[in-house]
Amino acid sequence: MTNILVTGGAGYIGSHACKALAAAGFTPVTFDNLVTGWQDAVKFGPFEQGDLLDRARLDEVFAKYQPAAVMHFAALSQVGEAMSQPGRYWSNNVTGSLNLIEAAVAAGCLDFVFSSTCATYGEHDNVVLDEDTPQLPLNAYGASKRAIEDILVDFEAAHGLRHVIFRYFNVAGADPEGEVGEFHRPETHLVPLMLDAIDGKRDALTVFGTDYDTPDGTCIRDYVHVCDLVDAHVLGLNWLREGKGSKVFNLGTGSGFSVREVIDHSKSVTNREVPYEIGPRRAGDCTKLVSGSVRALQELGWKPERSKLDQMIADAWRWHQNGHYEK
Ligand SMILES: NC(=O)c1ccc[n+]([C@@H]2O[C@H](COP(=O)([O-])OP(=O)(O)OC[C@H]3O[C@@H](n4cnc5c(N)ncnc54)[C@H](O)[C@@H]3O)[C@@H](O)[C@H]2O)c1
């Protein structure tokens, strides 16, 4: 079996990626320090606890498993926290990724798939965003991801590290078989926050800002199902293993939904009221982030089949009612 080192494999997206990798015949080796992840979510391959900031531990894991490639999901990713603690984000995300990239090169593991984000684009006046849109991040989270993209480009030039960079839009939904799902503590993502409010696990959802320049005044985002997203990662891995060159792909559907629209869809999918209140704008939030790209569809052959908003909410709702993890 071919080992793939999955950093952040105990987290939301990484755990779904491990399931998809195992289904595709790979052995996913999770490397995670559990800062926001859950050991319970590691179900599809070995678990190695460790921190990206610990280079010796990384070298040990590369030597033990000799992975054919790295899928790098591990990061801190809360925009609000990044605004108030930028040093933590630069250290964990950038220094941690640099350690990982250097360890991969030292081990001769030269295929690298990286989780980036549409937050690297920043604000662009209501245009849809493609991979050539200038990257002007509004917060330290987006800036840290853009910096890691730059490191990958330099390491390809110097050391032949081939990479696929995926810039995700908003990831939602859960494994339809209920083995893994989204369980962030604290939670900051709209869909699970809304489900918590519907279910009485929090008082009300706060809608941050209703005075944006959008038809209903709330922010617009492009939602992609986590299972579709991780399928693209397996395609990206195979792309590299077939010797195709380094490439950047947006992963979004091209359809934007406002916060109010997501609330309306959640109400109809769950058949419950969504308690919400209006709050002020949140620092670091962009008005609209929607992918304008078909590159992943045309070049990778990606088919995002579950990314209808109602389907994502229904899968998340099923997980929300039945699933959770313990440390
Ligand atoms: N969820 C989204 O909508 C979204 C959107 C765009 C990009 N992303 C990116 O996708 C990736 C995964 O996001 P997620 O929602 O699954 O987050 P998550 O918090 O659920 O998972 C991140 C995992 O990385 C681990 N980790 C963090 N720092 C580490 C370190 N120094 N050493 C070892 N492990 C460490 C955490 O314990 C956790 O298990 C992140 O890189 C994130 O920036 C997510």
The ligand as an SDF file (V2000), in Angstrom:
LIG
                    3D

 44 48  0  0  0  0  0  0  0  0999 V2000
  -13.2800   24.5760    6.7410 N   0  0  0  0  0  0  0  0  0  0  0  0
  -13.2500   25.4550    5.7380 C   0  0  0  0  0  0  0  0  0  0  0  0
  -14.2960   25.9640    5.2860 O   0  0  0  0  0  0  0  0  0  0  0  0
  -11.9260   25.8280    5.0940 C   0  0  0  0  0  0  0  0  0  0  0  0
  -11.9260   26.7830    4.0650 C   0  0  0  0  0  0  0  0  0  0  0  0
  -10.7100   27.1160    3.4600 C   0  0  0  0  0  0  0  0  0  0  0  0
   -9.5490   26.4810    3.8530 C   0  0  0  0  0  0  0  0  0  0  0  0
   -9.5690   25.5780    4.8600 N   0  0  0  0  0  0  0  0  0  0  0  0
   -8.3000   24.9350    5.2610 C   0  0  0  0  0  0  0  0  0  0  0  0
   -8.4880   23.5460    5.3180 O   0  0  0  0  0  0  0  0  0  0  0  0
   -7.6450   22.9720    6.3220 C   0  0  0  0  0  0  0  0  0  0  0  0
   -8.4650   22.0980    7.2430 C   0  0  0  0  0  0  0  0  0  0  0  0
   -9.5110   22.8650    7.8380 O   0  0  0  0  0  0  0  0  0  0  0  0
  -10.5310   22.2060    8.8660 P   0  0  0  0  0  0  0  0  0  0  0  0
  -11.7890   22.9950    8.8000 O   0  0  0  0  0  0  0  0  0  0  0  0
  -10.5510   20.7580    8.6770 O   0  0  0  0  0  0  0  0  0  0  0  0
   -9.8010   22.5800   10.2390 O   0  0  0  0  0  0  0  0  0  0  0  0
   -9.6460   21.6990   11.5620 P   0  0  0  0  0  0  0  0  0  0  0  0
   -9.2900   22.6700   12.6400 O   0  0  0  0  0  0  0  0  0  0  0  0
  -10.8190   20.8200   11.7680 O   0  0  0  0  0  0  0  0  0  0  0  0
   -8.3960   20.7880   11.2140 O   0  0  0  0  0  0  0  0  0  0  0  0
   -7.0680   21.2380   11.3140 C   0  0  0  0  0  0  0  0  0  0  0  0
   -6.2620   20.1170   11.9520 C   0  0  0  0  0  0  0  0  0  0  0  0
   -4.8800   20.5220   11.9970 O   0  0  0  0  0  0  0  0  0  0  0  0
   -4.3550   20.1740   13.2800 C   0  0  0  0  0  0  0  0  0  0  0  0
   -3.2240   21.0980   13.5150 N   0  0  0  0  0  0  0  0  0  0  0  0
   -3.2410   22.4510   13.5670 C   0  0  0  0  0  0  0  0  0  0  0  0
   -2.0090   22.9260   13.8120 N   0  0  0  0  0  0  0  0  0  0  0  0
   -1.1820   21.8380   13.9000 C   0  0  0  0  0  0  0  0  0  0  0  0
    0.2200   21.6850   14.1380 C   0  0  0  0  0  0  0  0  0  0  0  0
    1.0140   22.7230   14.3870 N   0  0  0  0  0  0  0  0  0  0  0  0
    0.7350   20.4300   14.1400 N   0  0  0  0  0  0  0  0  0  0  0  0
   -0.0640   19.3400   13.9090 C   0  0  0  0  0  0  0  0  0  0  0  0
   -1.3940   19.4360   13.6990 N   0  0  0  0  0  0  0  0  0  0  0  0
   -1.9400   20.6740   13.6980 C   0  0  0  0  0  0  0  0  0  0  0  0
   -5.5110   20.3420   14.2400 C   0  0  0  0  0  0  0  0  0  0  0  0
   -5.3850   19.6280   15.4380 O   0  0  0  0  0  0  0  0  0  0  0  0
   -6.6860   19.8250   13.3900 C   0  0  0  0  0  0  0  0  0  0  0  0
   -6.8830   18.4320   13.5560 O   0  0  0  0  0  0  0  0  0  0  0  0
   -6.9740   24.1400    7.0260 C   0  0  0  0  0  0  0  0  0  0  0  0
   -5.6800   24.2930    6.4770 O   0  0  0  0  0  0  0  0  0  0  0  0
   -7.8470   25.3210    6.6470 C   0  0  0  0  0  0  0  0  0  0  0  0
   -7.1050   26.5170    6.6290 O   0  0  0  0  0  0  0  0  0  0  0  0
  -10.7320   25.2330    5.4920 C   0  0  0  0  0  0  0  0  0  0  0  0
  1  2  1  0
  2  3  2  0
  2  4  1  0
  4  5  1  0
  4 44  2  0
  5  6  2  0
  6  7  1  0
  7  8  2  0
  8  9  1  0
  8 44  1  0
  9 10  1  0
  9 42  1  0
 10 11  1  0
 11 12  1  0
 11 40  1  0
 12 13  1  0
 13 14  1  0
 14 15  2  0
 14 16  1  0
 14 17  1  0
 17 18  1  0
 18 19  2  0
 18 20  1  0
 18 21  1  0
 21 22  1  0
 22 23  1  0
 23 24  1  0
 23 38  1  0
 24 25  1  0
 25 26  1  0
 25 36  1  0
 26 27  1  0
 26 35  1  0
 27 28  2  0
 28 29  1  0
 29 30  1  0
 29 35  2  0
 30 31  1  0
 30 32  2  0
 32 33  1  0
 33 34  2  0
 34 35  1  0
 36 37  1  0
 36 38  1  0
 38 39  1  0
 40 41  1  0
 40 42  1  0
 42 43  1  0
M  CHG  2   8   1  16  -1
M  END
$$$$
